[in-house]
């Protein structure tokens, strides 16, 4: 049995001032009244989005037209934005009898800010004016849309009452639709603009499928919400087995109740969308302007949330492009490249449009050249955007899950990685992957070597330096970087310490006497070492003795047991040999074994057992110890010399 599919579809939005004839035009073109609500019938005014379809078969076209009729009244602009955000082409409807009005101009701004690709001005109610009036209305409309995509075609006069111009408009729409190329993508993504329940079938949602495909039986996820299954599909009110990108789609969901869904939610392939409350955007500010930290309503898809605009390079943004960060009061499911509209809540007005640059940004320092460069990279190609972001994260490379969150989903992340192939390095550490820009990886390695060189020059007594002293955070990606430098033989490593050199530097003459005295006392103590603090305080020069203790530890003569004790190396070697032999003989190693075999009190037995665990000679299982992966003490070595 052949799979049921609807023809490809192009979505057309109608916008314009209230009572300029948008709904009448759609009804005359399609035979369907888009005003479906009783209140709309009573008031004679569109209050919410309306939908109608014009099949292409009768016109000999292989594509259908879907119309979204948007409200014209200023109180319902949010509905216009919700509808216009998913259209391919647009009709700006202007009454020939009235000409452009206040909402006409705002609707034109909204269409432009939402990235309208093509469209046309339609002069409605042409039957109400004479030829001179029609020419005047056309001239005013042409002046209004100059410089926009709507200026590519002259205004077309129509009359929904007499039918004038309707055939020409339909023919033009089908010609433009034939040139349309729908988007693609393997992951489905649909903003919900209507939700209702059908008796005997359950929950139904509608929207325009912005990417991917939906098929019967597919698992989908509601954002926010939970998992569900596609029970049935309709496109243009026809049952289908598969819905395609760009089609107005009704989805019957199994596993989700009607009350769990509201406009503003999304359905998408499970695990492909991520919520965010901080977004980097490139603003296109209208003449009304935007101030730093101004409160706005941010519209995205069919959702609207309040936010603060943080301007990054100015205190007050006039008309034009500006870098900004939006700090949202509720989460949005956005992806890089998505378009947003910013409106002032009171008095209500559209102030700017925005293109999403980053959906997982840090909080930026204002007036920063680095931030300016970051935004410039974010406006480049997919590969350039990824490399720019990874370079900005050079000191803290992101995990794969962070990359997916920043990109806005797995598919955009995969596309960016493919675009930057050969310039990005993946480091797999256990179940997680960290991503480095190759240039950042090389620069980070060089920086470690340079910091070691500087550290050795500044303190000739020291053999080893900690990762923290080298400016390396205690994070998996940074530990991996240091380990690769050790593995490649670029630097030496020992017990979380690192060095750059071929031989152990000699013990400074000023420390020799204190070192000999300390070493003798620790050797005499054996497995019952003294607390470090009183041991150092008992020396003639405690400060010099502390330096000597560090020098002995770095050269492997003393071993740090914990933050309070050090152990003579020979005593430590002997203990490791005895423990390994006892384990091989099947003896149970625990606190009592240590006390009995080594003639120790609990005070020393417990720290020594924990030390053996820490250096991986043993591993604790309950109250006993089993053999660990390390057979001998980790002894610091430079150039083969302990």
C-alpha positions, 0 to 999 in steps of 0.5 A, a space after each residue: 500500500 502506497 504511503 499517503 503524503 500531501 503535496 509540498 506546501 508553502 505557508 503564506 501569512 496575511 498582515 495589515 491594519 485592522 478592518 483592511 480586509 485580510 480575512 475577506 481576502 483569504 475567504 475569497 481566495 480559498 472558500 474558507 472563512 479563517 475567522 473560526 471563533 464565535 467572538 470573531 463572528 460577533 465582533 467582525 474582527 480577527 482575534 486569533 490566528 486563522 487558517 485556510 488552504 488552497 490546493 494546487 491541483 486545480 491550478 495545475 501546480 504540484 504545491 499547495 498554499 496554506 494561509 495564516 490570517 493574522 489579527 490586525 488590532 494592536 492588542 493582538 500583535 502577539 498572535 501576528 508574531 506567532 503566525 508570521 514566525 513560520 511563514 514562507 511568504 507574506 501579503 501586506 494587505 492595505 485598504 485602497 480606501 484608507 491607505 497605510 495606517 499605524 498598524 500597517 507600518 508595525 506589521 511591515 516592521 514585524 514581517 521584516 524583523 522575522 526574516 520574510 523572504 518574499 511577498 507583495 502588497 495587496 490593495 484590498 477593497 479596490 471597488 470602493 475607490 476610483 482610478 485616481 484613488 487607487 493610484 494614490 493608494 498604490 503610490 503610498 504603499 510603494 513608498 512604505 515598502 521601499 527597500 524591503 522584499 515587498 518592493 520587488 513587485 508592484 502593489 496588486 489591487 483586488 476586491 473580495 466582493 467583486 473578485 477583481 484581481 483574485 485570479 492574478 493574485 492566486 497565479 502569482 502566489 503559485 508561481 512564487 511557490 513553485 520556486 520555494 525550497 523547503 528546509 530540511 533536517 533529520 530532527 522534527 521541530 514544530 511550534 504549537 499554535 493551536 491545541 484542542 481535544 477531539 472526542 474519541 481521538 484525544 489531544 491534537 496540536 497544530 503548527 508549521 513543521 519547521 524542520 524534519 519529518 513526522 510519521 505515524 508511530 514516531 516518538 516525539 517530545 513535548 517541550 516543556 512536557 514529556 514523551 508522546 507518540 504520533 497517533 495520526 497526522 493531517 495536512 490540509 485536513 487530509 490524513 497522511 502517513 508522513 508530514 514534510 518540512 514546511 507543511 501546516 500539520 495537525 498531530 494527534 498525540 497519544 500519551 499527552 493530555 490536552 491540559 498539559 499543552 499550551 501555545 508556546 510549547 514545541 514538539 520535536 524529536 526527543 532530546 533535540 531541544 534545550 531550554 535556556 534563560 540567557 541568549 546572545 543575540 544580534 539586535 536590529 533596533 527600530 527608530 524607537 530605540 532600546 536602552 541598556 537593561 530595558 524590560 521587554 517581551 521576547 516573542 519566539 515561535 508561539 511563545 512570549 516571555 519577559 526579559 531584560 536587554 543587556 546591551 554590550 557595546 553601548 548604553 542606548 541603542 539607536 536604529 541599526 545592528 547591536 550586540 546584546 544579551 537577553 536575560 529571560 524570566 522564563 525558559 525558551 527553546 531557541 536555536 542559533 539563527 532563530 529570529 525573535 521580536 522584542 516589544 516594549 510592554 507599556 506603552 506597547 510597541 515593537 522595538 527590535 528584532 533579534 537573531 540568536 547567536 548563542 543559546 548557552 553563553 556566559 555573562 559578558 563583560 561590557 565594552 569588551 573587544 573579546 566579546 565583540 570578536 565572539 559576536 562577529 564569529 557567531 555571525 559567520 558560517 557554521 564552522 566559523 561560529 563553532 571555532 569562534 565559540 571554542 576559542 572563547 572557551 579555550 581555558 574551559 573546553 565544553 563537553 559534548 552536551 554543552 556543545 549541543 546546548 549551545 548549538 540548539 540541538 544535536 543536528 545543528 551541532 553535527 552540522 557545525 562539527 562537519 563544517 569545521 572538520 580538521 580544525 576541532 579536536 575531540 578528547 574522549 574521557 570515559 563516557 564524556 567527550 570534550 571539544 577543543 579548537 585545534 589552535 586552542 589545544 596547541 596554544 594551551 599546551 604551549 602555555 603549560 610549557 611556558 608557565 613551567 619554564 617561568 616557575 623553574 626560573 623563579 624558584 630554582 629549589 623546586 623540582 615540581 609544580 602543581 596544576 593549580 600553580 600552572 594555572 590549570 583548573 582541576 577539571 577533566 579536560 585540563 587534567 587530560 591536557 597535562 596527561 598528554 603532555 606527560 605521555 608525549 614526553 614534553 613534561 614530566 609528571 608525578 602524583 599531580 605535580 609537573 616539571 620541565 627538566 632533564 635532571 633533579 636539581 641539587 639540594 641547595 646548600 642552605 637546606 642540607 643541614 635541615 634536610 639531614 636532621 629532618 630525614 633522620 627523625 622521620 627514619 627513626 619514627 618508621 611507620 609512626 611518623 610525627 605530626 609535621 608541625 611539631 617536627 618542624 617547630 623543633 628544628 633550629 630554623 622552622 621556616 628553613 626546615 619547611 623548605 627542606 621538607 618540601 625539597 625532600 618530598 619532591 625528591 622522593 625521600 619523604 612521602 606525604 601520608 595526609 595533610 598532617 604526616 610524612 613518611 620515610 620512603 624506605 619505611 613506605 617501600 617496606 610497608 607496600 611490600 608487606 601488604 602486597 605479600 599479605 594480599 597474595 597470601 589471602 590475608 584480610 588487610 584491615 585496621 586490626 591487621 595493621 595494628 597487629 602486624 606493624 605494632 601500631 595504634 589506631 592513630 597511625 594504622 588508619 591514616 596509613 591504610 587510607 594512604 595506601 588506598 590513595 596511591 592505589 596500592 590497595 582499594 577499600 571493600 567494606 572494612 577490608 582492603 583488596 589489591 589495587 592497580 599499583 604494585 609499588 610507590 609512585 616515586 618522582 623521577 626526572 631524567 631517570 633520577 629519583 
